[in-house]
Amino acid sequence: MFALVDAVAFYASAEKVFDPSIRKRPVVVLTNNDGCVCAVSPEARKLNVPKFEPYFKLRKFLQQHQVVIRSSNYELYADLSSRMMSVIGRFCDNQYIYSIDESFLQFTGFQSIINDWYAYGQEIRLAVWRETKLPVGVGFGITPTLSKAANHAAKKLAGYNGVAVIDDDHSANEILAKMSVTDVWGIGGRLGKKLNMMHIHTALDLKKQNPKHMRKQFSVVVERTVEELNGQVCLSWDDVKQAKQEIFSTRSFGERVTNIHDLKAALSTHCSIVAKKLRQQGSMTKRLVVFAHSSQHEGNFYKRSFLYDFPVPTSDSRVLANAVNEILPHIFAPGVRFYKAGIGAIELVSEQYMQGDLFSPTLDNKKLMGSIDSINKMFGKGTIKLASEQQTKTWEMKRAFLSPRYTTRWSDIPKIQC
């Protein structure tokens, strides 16, 4: 048996954890720079607040209905996610964290002691709520894909009260008949349109298809999805995620950037983010892409990108920042109102098998980078930075509705008055 545990409107629910005054109020969370709505609480969903709609279009409507607005508080969400996953992990012997708010569970040694999967799901929900104040849905299935479908039913179909179980063909058909084909794990909108043209509209319709025929028409992934809907386990996960083949850090600016120093500060910050991610997965980069552009909605659209090849692969923040410093004159142009910039490490090699160069010794200082990572982990993100990152803050992301970072900043720790 497998299970998928998924938080309900995670970002919006996380905003309510340390602020009981808004727990019963509609809450929406905005994307970077307070651009669009990215999370909607169940109360706000009843008001038909659309996701991914620009905030400026909804401002009056949200004010009229007294909806609580919050900017994305990534530090808070990451910490609450870690706590939630820790609680969930106690209920199984194999856990795979699929995303910030989703976790797959597999039961091997546990299966013989669980008599009622529905009751066990309610036990998981209660434990997560009691220890984190986050509402979750729990779906059990005999394959990962069916557990994902059961989770959909637990959260969105009437009569399941937060937990659904698919343990035989009858329970599978009952739930799959109520699901659109695009609600199936791995079936996106574009693929869904093609399936609709073949008169495959529900998840049950997809279950009834011939897997080999689906493979010829589409791909081996669709074939495996059909087999999983029929109770045959085809998908698996590794204990350790595979290393990424490319690592990017990009972001739009809170204010338009018009001078070279601000642009350099932003790109240097992206260098630190990319370098840290490289070190975390034990990779180094041989090639860096750097870009910046103005807004497409303004006149005289301007975009520049540049590739930089390192003689020796690197994961040192300083080496990446020095490369950006060389590239910057080729990207910056006076008078351009830059809207977005970023960098990407696009040709990665394993640190373990990195081939050195006799005539170009590495410039990396592993001990220094290790010390910086350790200090920032212990005392908080950004405790130690590159000097070029600290030149200015005008380019930083706009978060006008940011809630306190209750669990990651001493100054934001909740205070109880007796």
Disulfide bonds with the S-S distance in Angstrom:
none
